[in-house]
Amino acid sequence: MILEANRIYEHDDHGRVVVLGIHDVYNSFDTDGGRGDKIETVVRFARDWDHYGPMPHGAGGEPLAEFESKTTGPIQTDPPEFADDN
């Protein structure tokens, strides 16, 4: 499965979640050399959101493999419509 940010997935433990991002976590990173000691990849998601975006109290995260094992493909392929403050 290819995960994408700003898509809604059905999660076995949390119900509907919107993926906020997929991030690599490093133990250390050499900014000059552009490489680091990668620990894992995590998925940040929100269990609650509204028209303005994700609710802070509903934010969570899981290692990528764990998240993928608890979800199926996106149930909504169009991004949620968050308000544009510009």
Secondary structure, DSSP 4 states (H G I P E B T S, - for coil): ----TT-EEEETTTEEEEEEEEEEEEEEEETTTTEEEEEEEEEEEES-EETTEE-GGGEEEEEHHHHHHTB-S-SB-SPP------
